[in-house]
Amino acid sequence: WGIEATVPDMACTALLPGALPGTIDGTHLLVYLGEDHWIQADPGLGKVAILNGRKDHNPWFQIPTTLHRWQVLMP
């Protein structure tokens, strides 16, 4: 994909559920669930959290990420 952006700056219309943005420094991974919602194991909250990337405040949403997508490989 080659998309690099913070979560609030990503165009969610281009995302599909299962997209995996990881922070550029490699310390955190999020999973896009759809409809602007993201799931993550948040060490600051001490639990798994589902948050809205546009409405909820979360420091991980402000760190630049690089986006990856699952792809099924067929033989």
Secondary structure, 3 states (H helix, E strand, C coil): CCCEECHHHCCHHHCCCCCEEEECCCCCECEEEECCEEEEEECCCCEEEEEECCCCCCHHHHCCEEEECCCCCCC
